[in-house]
Amino acid sequence: MTKKKIMVKSTKDNSYPDNIDQFDHYIALDWSMKNMSIARLTRKTKQPIVIDVPANLKNLKDYIKKLTGKKILTIEETTTSQWLYVELVEYLDQIVICDPYRNRLLSDGPKTDKIDAGNLCLLLKNGLLKEVYHTTDSLYELRMLVSAYEDQVRAGVRLLNQRSSIYRAEHKTYKKDKMEEGNRIKDFVLTSIEEGIELYRAKKESYEKEFEKLIKQNKTLRSLTTIPGIGPISSVTILSIVIERRRFKSPNHYLIYCGLVNYEKLTGGRSYGKRKPRYSRRLKGVYKSAAIRAVNHDNPVRDYYDYLVTEKKLMEKNAVNTIARDIAKVSLGIIKSGKKYQPYKKRGKEAA
């Protein structure tokens, strides 16, 4: 695929089309390693035609190319979704990678690949799918780096906890006390854990060097690191998930996506409290951690935190939550503008 084609598709609006009736062909794909089920509807047909054949990317492309007119394809979000998106994006007018969590129709009645593809096709034509963001932008690859780094950290923390538990079982701490030798099993386990910890630290350091290298190469990442509380790893994490600011209609939509605000549940004119939306746990963790780091150091964010606590009389927890939301909004603005962080010009008012 040429760079030109990638740029055309990556800058195209990736949202679910408002006028779903504009297409001539509605195609749904249920893909697996062994077979693929393809369902298709046209503007005039009401029941999808479904075929189930061995999985073959070339045959799938040939099938799509033979169809004349405007074509839209949907695939459920899964491990192969991004690969299929990149491979098929130039053959279609629109691709919708949909959220399987929302496709309740697929769990009703009997279930086979052909039935799933047919139901997916009906949901697509009627505009009932919720899209999951995908793009051919090279920034999307950062998600793989962030995910692999987090896997390394989780594995390392598990090893550290295992070592601590062995010491605590004998009322010792590995930082101060020395474990007595002589127990062959215990010595073997501890040696294995120590080797794993050393390997983890080396890998973690190599990942951190890669993050630093990315910061030097990308202006937006450098700008994000100017926000108090946001470091190299946090900045790469934010950009890898957001990629394009225009995905979000407003800063409030972004706050919902980050899980930093809740929905109010209203029915029959009565409020039943607030509930959490489905959100990015990764982004919520980044902004919450950034807020805590920022308020514990001398910087403009700390000044704003003091203002919220002393002047606005907010509880410390609520003030930290407000800071997290502010950092989230500022980071979104920086991704849009590319400019560095601008401190608050006046206490309680943003300059960004």
Residue pairs with C-beta under 8 A, 6 or more apart in sequence:
1 86
1 90
5 90
6 136
9 89
9 90
9 135
9 136
10 135
10 136
10 137
14 131
14 133
14 134
14 135
14 244
14 247
15 131
15 247
16 96
16 127
16 129
16 130
16 131
17 23
17 72
17 94
20 72
20 124
20 125
20 126
20 127
21 43
22 70
23 43
23 69
23 70
23 71
23 72
23 93
23 94
24 42
24 43
24 67
24 68
24 69
24 70
24 71
25 40
25 41
25 42
25 67
25 69
25 70
25 71
25 72
26 40
26 41
26 42
26 72
26 74
26 121
26 124
26 125
27 38
27 39
27 40
27 64
27 67
27 71
27 72
27 73
27 74
27 92
27 121
27 124
28 38
28 39
28 40
28 48
28 73
28 74
28 75
28 117
28 118
28 120
28 121
28 124
29 36
29 37
29 38
29 39
29 60
29 73
29 74
29 75
29 84
29 117
30 36
30 37
30 38
30 39
30 76
30 113
30 114
30 116
30 117
30 120
31 55
31 75
31 78
31 80
31 84
32 55
32 113
33 55
34 54
34 55
35 52
35 53
35 54
35 55
35 113
36 52
36 53
36 54
36 55
36 56
36 60
37 50
37 51
37 52
37 113
37 114
37 116
37 117
38 50
38 51
38 52
38 53
38 60
38 63
38 117
39 48
39 49
39 50
39 114
39 117
39 118
39 120
39 121
40 48
40 49
40 50
40 67
40 121
41 47
41 48
41 49
41 121
41 122
41 124
41 125
47 118
48 117
48 118
48 121
48 122
50 114
50 117
50 118
50 121
52 113
52 114
53 59
57 87
60 88
61 87
61 88
61 91
64 71
64 73
64 88
64 91
64 92
65 91
70 93
71 91
71 92
71 93
71 94
72 92
72 93
72 94
72 95
72 96
72 124
73 88
73 92
73 94
73 95
73 96
74 95
74 96
74 97
74 98
74 120
74 121
74 123
74 124
74 129
75 81
75 84
75 85
75 95
75 96
75 97
75 98
76 97
76 98
76 99
76 100
76 103
76 120
77 97
77 98
77 99
77 100
77 132
78 100
81 97
81 132
81 134
82 134
82 140
85 95
85 97
85 134
85 136
86 136
88 95
89 95
89 136
95 134
96 124
96 129
96 131
97 131
97 132
97 133
97 134
98 120
98 123
98 124
98 129
98 130
98 131
98 132
99 129
99 130
99 131
99 132
100 106
101 278
102 129
102 130
103 119
103 120
103 123
103 129
105 119
105 122
105 123
105 128
106 116
106 119
106 120
109 115
120 129
123 129
133 243
133 247
134 140
135 243
135 244
137 243
137 244
139 239
139 240
139 243
140 240
140 243
142 214
142 236
142 239
142 240
143 240
143 241
145 207
145 210
145 211
145 236
145 240
146 233
146 236
146 237
146 240
146 282
148 207
149 204
149 207
149 211
149 233
150 282
152 200
152 203
152 204
152 207
153 204
155 200
156 197
156 200
156 201
156 204
159 193
159 196
159 197
159 200
160 197
162 193
163 174
163 190
163 193
163 194
163 197
164 173
164 174
166 179
166 186
166 189
166 190
166 193
167 173
167 174
167 177
167 179
170 179
172 179
179 186
179 190
181 187
208 232
208 233
211 232
211 233
211 236
212 232
214 221
214 232
214 236
215 221
215 222
215 225
215 232
215 235
215 236
216 222
218 239
219 338
220 239
220 334
220 335
220 338
221 232
221 235
221 236
221 239
222 340
223 334
223 338
223 339
223 340
223 341
224 230
224 234
224 235
224 238
224 239
224 331
224 334
224 335
225 231
225 232
225 235
226 340
226 341
227 290
227 327
227 330
227 331
227 334
227 341
228 290
228 293
228 294
228 297
228 299
228 300
228 301
228 302
228 327
228 341
229 289
229 290
229 291
229 292
229 293
229 294
229 301
229 327
230 238
230 286
230 290
230 327
230 331
234 286
234 289
234 290
237 282
237 283
237 286
238 283
238 286
238 331
238 335
239 335
241 280
241 282
241 283
242 248
242 254
242 332
242 335
245 332
245 335
245 336
248 254
248 257
248 332
251 328
251 329
251 332
251 333
252 261
254 328
254 329
254 332
255 261
255 325
255 328
255 329
256 263
256 277
256 279
257 279
257 280
257 283
258 279
258 280
258 283
258 284
258 287
258 328
259 276
259 277
259 279
259 280
259 281
259 283
259 284
260 284
260 287
260 321
260 324
260 325
260 328
261 325
262 274
262 275
262 276
262 277
263 274
263 275
263 276
263 277
264 271
264 273
264 274
265 271
265 272
265 273
265 274
265 275
266 272
283 328
287 324
287 325
287 327
287 328
287 331
288 320
288 324
290 324
290 327
291 301
291 320
291 321
291 323
291 324
291 327
292 320
294 301
294 302
294 305
294 323
294 327
295 301
295 302
295 305
295 319
295 320
295 323
296 302
299 343
300 343
300 344
301 323
301 326
301 327
303 344
303 347
304 323
304 326
304 344
304 347
304 348
305 319
305 320
305 323
307 347
307 348
308 314
308 318
308 319
308 322
308 323
308 348
309 316
309 319
311 347
311 348
312 319
312 348
314 322
326 350
329 350
329 352
330 341
330 350
330 352
333 352
334 340
334 341
334 352
341 352
342 351
342 352
343 351
344 350
344 351
345 351
